[in-house]
């Protein structure tokens, strides 16, 4: 059974769009006619394509993905329905009915069709790799195999929600200082280019020796007036060059390495990446995924290439017989707290629980540090704006005081 997206009209000419499940396009059109609808267009949501890596006909998705914050809600709703005792096919059908997004309806309808054919939920989800990453698919697969799907879905929902919430808090808190700094720069540049030159002309005609602060202001104003456009072009080229180079592996690795060495920021990044790694590893091991496979999958959520390389080293060492805590310590990239909690978990036989606990502790630490950092950025941004305006005002007022003193 496949999912087909259709456009049809009824007896009065009203247009209808939606998703229908059928064995083939002909059956889909017959089903629409059975609903007193005349099909105008019927297209399969996904297509069968031949790939060089797989000679059999595999399902490949079109560019269909969920919205940024839609995955945690979807997993939470699915977990709630499964927890209420609904079979997977009924739960998916309920989600399809209440779906408000066209893409999510396509995805869920296709998954529902595959589950009805007898495929597992994880296999059906892998049809849409842009919507469900390997962590979600592998965790659900392990939950299905171990009979703990409900628990896995609840853990995934908690993890995805906490990850999104942390990202939202950081973004929201940074909006104010960024807008403030951007506005301040525009105001200062506007004063330097348009206002200050007109005021300075009065001072220059007075033939008075101007204070050092005023002369600096005149020099900066003249530079921005003459070369401001070129400076802006250079800055844009530098930003564009950085955006291009960051996709070049050697440069990207060096940049990530540099970030880890920046005082304060490096520790924050290292702790946050370690938290993502231990949280994912804890979820996978609780879902009965073998530790070596779990390490390989947990590495995928680590964005920093240096720490990702350390995760590979950990996986290799564990495969060769080393303990997880010892392997993590040898890389030198994981916080001591993570290593100690993992070691405690291995000794007590509660590795999964200690991995999750380590993640919770580190996530709280990162959250507190981000709040402190952002709390400091806001007054610093205001102070920066105030100092810049004060400098400009003083640079323009000092010559006036000096001229008045000479006149008197």
C-alpha positions as CSV (number, residue, x, y, z in Angstrom):
1,X,0.0,0.0,0.0
2,X,1.2,3.5,-0.9
3,X,0.3,7.0,-0.1
4,X,-1.0,9.2,-2.9
5,X,-1.5,13.0,-2.9
6,X,-4.6,14.0,-4.8
7,X,-6.4,16.9,-6.2
8,X,-10.1,16.3,-7.0
9,X,-13.4,18.1,-7.5
10,X,-16.9,17.2,-6.3
11,X,-20.3,17.4,-8.0
12,X,-20.6,21.1,-7.4
13,X,-17.1,21.9,-8.7
14,X,-15.4,22.4,-5.3
15,X,-11.8,21.5,-5.2
16,X,-10.5,19.0,-2.7
17,X,-6.9,18.1,-1.8
18,X,-5.5,15.4,0.5
19,X,-3.7,12.1,1.0
20,X,-5.2,8.7,0.2
21,X,-3.8,5.2,0.7
22,X,-4.1,2.6,-2.1
23,X,-2.2,-0.2,-3.7
24,X,-1.6,1.7,-6.9
25,X,-2.7,4.9,-8.7
26,X,-5.6,3.2,-10.4
27,X,-7.0,2.0,-7.1
28,X,-6.5,5.5,-5.7
29,X,-8.6,7.0,-8.5
30,X,-11.3,4.4,-8.0
31,X,-11.4,5.2,-4.3
32,X,-11.8,8.9,-5.0
33,X,-14.7,8.1,-7.5
34,X,-16.3,6.0,-4.8
35,X,-16.3,9.2,-2.6
36,X,-18.1,11.1,-5.4
37,X,-14.9,12.9,-6.3
38,X,-13.5,13.3,-9.8
39,X,-9.7,13.0,-9.6
40,X,-7.8,15.7,-11.4
41,X,-4.3,14.8,-10.3
42,X,-3.0,11.8,-8.3
43,X,0.7,11.5,-7.5
44,X,2.6,9.1,-5.3
45,X,4.1,10.8,-2.3
46,X,7.3,8.9,-2.7
47,X,8.8,7.3,-5.8
48,X,10.8,4.2,-6.6
49,X,14.2,4.9,-8.1
50,X,17.1,2.8,-9.2
51,X,20.4,3.7,-7.3
52,X,23.9,2.6,-8.1
53,X,24.5,1.5,-4.5
54,X,21.5,-0.7,-4.4
55,X,20.3,-2.6,-7.5
56,X,16.9,-3.3,-6.0
57,X,14.1,-0.7,-6.2
58,X,14.4,1.2,-2.9
59,X,12.0,3.9,-1.7
60,X,13.5,7.3,-1.9
61,X,11.8,10.4,-0.6
62,X,11.3,13.7,-2.3
63,X,12.5,16.7,-0.4
64,X,10.0,16.3,2.4
65,X,10.9,17.2,6.0
66,X,9.2,18.3,9.2
67,X,9.3,21.9,10.5
68,X,12.0,22.8,12.9
69,X,10.0,22.3,16.1
70,X,7.5,19.7,14.8
71,X,9.5,16.6,15.5
72,X,9.4,16.8,19.4
73,X,5.6,17.4,19.3
74,X,5.0,14.5,16.9
75,X,7.1,12.1,19.0
76,X,5.3,13.3,22.2
77,X,1.9,12.8,20.6
78,X,2.8,9.3,19.3
79,X,4.2,8.4,22.8
80,X,1.0,9.6,24.5
81,X,-1.2,7.6,22.1
82,X,0.9,4.4,22.4
83,X,0.9,4.9,26.2
84,X,-2.9,5.1,26.1
85,X,-2.9,1.6,24.5
86,X,-3.5,2.4,20.9
87,X,-1.8,0.2,18.3
88,X,0.8,1.9,16.1
89,X,-1.5,2.0,13.0
90,X,-4.3,3.6,14.9
91,X,-2.0,6.1,16.6
92,X,-0.6,7.1,13.2
93,X,-4.1,7.4,11.8
94,X,-5.0,9.8,14.7
95,X,-1.9,11.9,14.0
96,X,-2.8,12.1,10.3
97,X,-6.3,13.4,11.2
98,X,-5.1,16.2,13.4
99,X,-2.1,17.1,11.2
100,X,-2.1,20.8,10.2
101,X,1.0,20.7,8.0
102,X,1.0,19.4,4.5
103,X,4.5,17.9,4.8
104,X,3.7,16.1,8.1
105,X,0.5,14.7,6.5
106,X,2.5,13.3,3.6
107,X,5.1,11.8,5.9
108,X,2.6,10.3,8.3
109,X,0.4,8.9,5.6
110,X,3.3,7.2,3.9
111,X,4.6,5.8,7.3
112,X,1.0,4.6,8.1
113,X,0.8,2.9,4.7
114,X,4.1,1.0,5.2
115,X,3.1,0.0,8.7
116,X,-0.1,-1.4,7.4
117,X,1.9,-3.4,4.9
118,X,3.7,-5.0,7.8
119,X,6.9,-3.0,8.0
120,X,8.2,-1.8,11.3
121,X,7.8,1.8,12.4
122,X,11.5,2.4,12.3
123,X,11.9,1.1,8.8
124,X,9.0,3.3,7.7
125,X,10.6,6.3,9.3
126,X,13.9,5.7,7.5
127,X,12.1,6.5,4.3
128,X,12.2,10.1,5.4
129,X,15.8,10.7,6.6
130,X,15.3,14.5,6.6
131,X,12.4,14.2,9.0
132,X,13.7,11.4,11.3
133,X,17.4,11.3,11.9
134,X,19.2,8.0,12.6
135,X,19.0,8.6,16.4
136,X,15.2,8.6,16.3
137,X,15.0,5.6,13.9
138,X,17.5,3.5,15.7
139,X,16.0,4.2,19.1
140,X,12.6,3.3,17.9
141,X,13.9,0.2,16.2
142,X,15.6,-0.9,19.5
143,X,12.3,-0.2,21.3
144,X,10.3,-2.3,18.9
145,X,12.7,-5.2,19.1
146,X,12.9,-5.1,23.0
147,X,9.2,-4.5,23.5
148,X,9.9,-1.1,25.1
149,X,8.6,1.2,22.4
150,X,6.5,3.2,24.8
151,X,9.4,3.9,27.1
152,X,11.7,4.8,24.2
153,X,9.2,7.2,22.7
154,X,8.8,9.0,26.0
155,X,12.6,9.3,26.5
156,X,13.0,10.6,22.9
157,X,10.2,13.1,23.4
158,X,11.9,14.4,26.7
159,X,15.2,14.6,25.0
160,X,14.0,16.4,21.8
161,X,11.9,18.8,23.8
162,X,14.7,19.7,26.2
163,X,17.1,20.2,23.2
164,X,14.7,22.5,21.4
165,X,13.9,24.4,24.6
166,X,17.5,25.1,25.2
167,X,18.0,26.3,21.7
168,X,14.9,28.6,21.9
169,X,16.1,30.1,25.2
170,X,19.5,30.9,23.8
171,X,18.1,32.4,20.6
172,X,15.5,34.5,22.4
173,X,17.9,35.8,25.0
174,X,20.4,36.8,22.2
175,X,17.9,38.8,20.1
176,X,17.9,41.9,22.4
177,X,21.7,42.4,22.6
178,X,22.1,41.6,18.9
179,X,19.5,44.2,17.9
180,X,20.9,46.7,20.3
181,X,24.4,46.3,19.0
182,X,23.3,46.5,15.4
183,X,21.2,49.6,16.0
184,X,24.1,51.2,17.9
185,X,26.5,50.5,15.0
186,X,24.1,52.1,12.5
187,X,23.5,55.1,14.7
188,X,27.3,55.7,15.3
189,X,28.1,55.2,11.6
190,X,25.3,57.6,10.7
191,X,26.6,60.2,13.1
192,X,30.2,59.8,11.9
193,X,29.3,60.0,8.2
194,X,26.6,62.6,8.1
195,X,26.4,64.7,11.3
196,X,29.9,65.0,12.6
197,X,31.5,66.4,9.3
198,X,29.0,69.2,9.2
199,X,29.7,70.1,12.9
200,X,33.4,69.8,12.4
201,X,33.4,72.4,9.6
202,X,32.6,75.1,12.1
203,X,35.6,74.1,14.3
204,X,38.0,74.0,11.3
205,X,37.0,77.5,10.2
206,X,37.8,78.9,13.7
207,X,41.5,78.2,13.3
208,X,41.7,76.8,16.9
209,X,43.9,73.9,17.9
210,X,41.4,71.1,18.4
211,X,41.6,68.6,21.3
212,X,43.0,65.1,20.6
213,X,39.6,63.5,21.0
214,X,38.1,65.8,18.4
215,X,41.0,65.1,16.0
216,X,40.5,61.4,16.4
217,X,36.8,61.8,15.7
218,X,37.5,63.8,12.6
219,X,40.0,61.1,11.3
220,X,37.5,58.3,11.9
221,X,34.7,60.2,10.4
222,X,36.8,61.0,7.3
223,X,37.9,57.4,6.9
224,X,34.3,56.1,7.1
225,X,33.1,58.8,4.7
226,X,35.9,58.0,2.2
227,X,36.3,54.2,2.6
228,X,33.1,53.1,4.4
229,X,31.6,51.4,1.4
230,X,34.9,49.6,0.6
231,X,35.1,48.5,4.3
232,X,31.6,47.1,4.1
233,X,32.4,45.2,0.9
234,X,35.5,43.7,2.5
235,X,33.5,42.7,5.6
236,X,30.8,41.1,3.4
237,X,33.5,39.2,1.4
238,X,35.1,38.0,4.6
239,X,31.8,36.7,5.9
240,X,31.0,35.1,2.5
241,X,34.5,33.5,2.4
242,X,34.1,32.1,6.0
243,X,30.7,30.6,5.0
244,X,32.3,28.9,2.1
245,X,35.4,27.7,3.9
246,X,33.5,26.4,6.9
247,X,32.3,23.5,4.6
248,X,35.9,22.7,3.7
249,X,36.8,19.8,6.2
250,X,40.4,21.0,7.1
251,X,39.3,24.6,7.7
252,X,36.2,23.4,9.6
253,X,38.3,21.1,11.8
254,X,40.7,24.0,12.5
255,X,37.9,26.4,13.3
256,X,36.3,23.9,15.7
257,X,39.7,23.3,17.3
258,X,40.1,27.1,17.7
259,X,36.7,27.5,19.4
260,X,37.6,24.8,22.0
261,X,40.7,26.9,22.9
262,X,38.8,30.1,23.4
263,X,38.7,30.8,27.2
264,X,35.2,30.4,28.5
265,X,33.6,29.6,25.2
266,X,35.7,26.5,24.6
267,X,34.6,25.0,28.0
268,X,31.0,25.8,27.3
269,X,31.1,24.1,23.9
270,X,32.9,21.1,25.2
271,X,30.3,20.6,28.1
272,X,27.3,21.1,25.7
273,X,28.7,18.6,23.2
274,X,29.5,16.1,25.9
275,X,25.9,16.4,27.2
276,X,24.5,15.7,23.8
277,X,26.7,12.7,23.4
278,X,26.0,11.2,26.9
279,X,22.3,11.9,26.6
280,X,22.0,10.1,23.3
281,X,24.2,7.2,24.4
282,X,22.1,6.8,27.5
283,X,18.9,6.7,25.5
284,X,20.3,4.1,23.1
285,X,21.8,1.9,25.8
286,X,18.5,2.0,27.7
287,X,16.8,0.9,24.5
288,X,19.1,-2.2,24.5
289,X,21.3,-1.0,21.6
290,X,24.8,-2.6,21.9
291,X,27.3,-0.2,23.3
292,X,29.6,-0.2,20.2
293,X,26.7,0.5,17.8
294,X,25.3,3.1,20.3
295,X,28.7,4.9,20.3
296,X,28.7,5.2,16.5
297,X,25.1,6.5,16.5
298,X,25.7,8.9,19.4
299,X,28.6,10.5,17.6
300,X,26.2,11.7,14.9
301,X,24.6,14.3,17.3
302,X,28.0,15.8,18.1
303,X,28.6,18.9,15.9
304,X,32.2,19.8,16.9
305,X,34.6,17.8,14.7
306,X,37.3,17.6,17.3
307,X,34.9,16.0,19.8
308,X,33.4,13.9,17.1
309,X,36.9,12.5,16.4
310,X,37.2,11.8,20.1
311,X,34.0,9.9,19.9
312,X,35.5,7.7,17.2
313,X,38.5,7.1,19.3
314,X,36.2,6.1,22.2
315,X,34.3,3.6,20.0
316,X,37.5,2.1,18.8
317,X,38.9,1.7,22.3
318,X,35.7,0.2,23.6
319,X,35.6,-2.2,20.7
320,X,39.1,-3.3,21.6
321,X,38.1,-4.1,25.2
322,X,38.6,-0.8,27.1
323,X,36.1,0.5,29.5
324,X,34.0,3.4,28.4
325,X,35.2,5.8,31.2
326,X,38.8,5.0,30.5
327,X,38.4,5.5,26.7
328,X,36.7,8.9,27.3
329,X,39.4,10.0,29.7
330,X,42.2,9.1,27.3
331,X,40.8,11.4,24.6
332,X,41.1,14.5,26.9
333,X,38.0,16.0,25.3
334,X,35.3,15.0,27.8
335,X,34.7,16.9,31.1
336,X,36.0,15.1,34.2
337,X,32.5,15.0,35.7
338,X,31.2,13.0,32.7
339,X,34.1,10.5,33.0
340,X,33.6,10.1,36.8
341,X,29.8,9.5,36.4
342,X,30.3,7.0,33.6
343,X,33.0,5.2,35.6
344,X,30.5,5.1,38.6
345,X,27.8,3.7,36.2
346,X,30.1,1.0,34.9
347,X,31.1,0.0,38.4
348,X,27.5,-0.2,39.7
349,X,26.0,-1.8,36.6
350,X,23.8,1.3,36.0
351,X,25.6,2.8,33.0
352,X,22.5,3.9,31.1
353,X,21.1,5.8,34.2
354,X,24.4,7.4,34.9
355,X,24.9,8.5,31.3
356,X,21.5,10.2,31.4
357,X,22.3,11.7,34.8
358,X,25.6,13.1,33.5
359,X,23.7,14.6,30.6
360,X,21.2,16.3,32.9
361,X,23.9,17.7,35.1
362,X,25.9,19.1,32.1
363,X,22.8,20.5,30.5
364,X,21.9,22.4,33.6
365,X,25.5,23.6,33.8
366,X,25.4,24.8,30.2
367,X,22.0,26.4,30.7
368,X,23.2,28.4,33.8
369,X,26.4,29.4,31.9
370,X,24.4,30.7,28.9
371,X,22.1,32.6,31.2
372,X,25.0,34.2,33.0
373,X,26.8,35.0,29.7
374,X,23.7,36.5,28.1
375,X,22.9,38.4,31.3
376,X,26.4,39.9,31.1
377,X,26.1,40.7,27.3
378,X,23.1,43.0,27.7
379,X,24.6,45.5,30.2
380,X,27.9,45.3,28.3
381,X,26.1,46.2,25.0
382,X,24.3,49.1,26.7
383,X,27.7,50.2,28.1
384,X,29.3,50.0,24.7
385,X,26.5,52.2,23.2
386,X,26.8,54.7,26.0
387,X,30.6,55.0,25.7
388,X,30.4,55.5,21.9
389,X,27.8,58.2,22.2
390,X,29.7,59.8,25.1
391,X,32.9,59.9,23.0
392,X,31.1,61.6,20.1
393,X,29.4,64.1,22.3
394,X,32.5,65.0,24.2
395,X,34.6,65.2,21.0
396,X,32.1,67.8,19.6
397,X,31.6,69.7,22.9
398,X,35.2,70.1,23.9
399,X,36.1,72.5,21.0
400,X,33.0,74.6,21.9
401,X,34.2,75.0,25.5
402,X,37.6,75.8,24.2
403,X,36.3,78.5,21.8
404,X,34.2,80.0,24.6
405,X,37.2,80.1,26.9
406,X,39.2,81.9,24.2
407,X,36.4,84.4,23.5
408,X,36.1,85.2,27.2
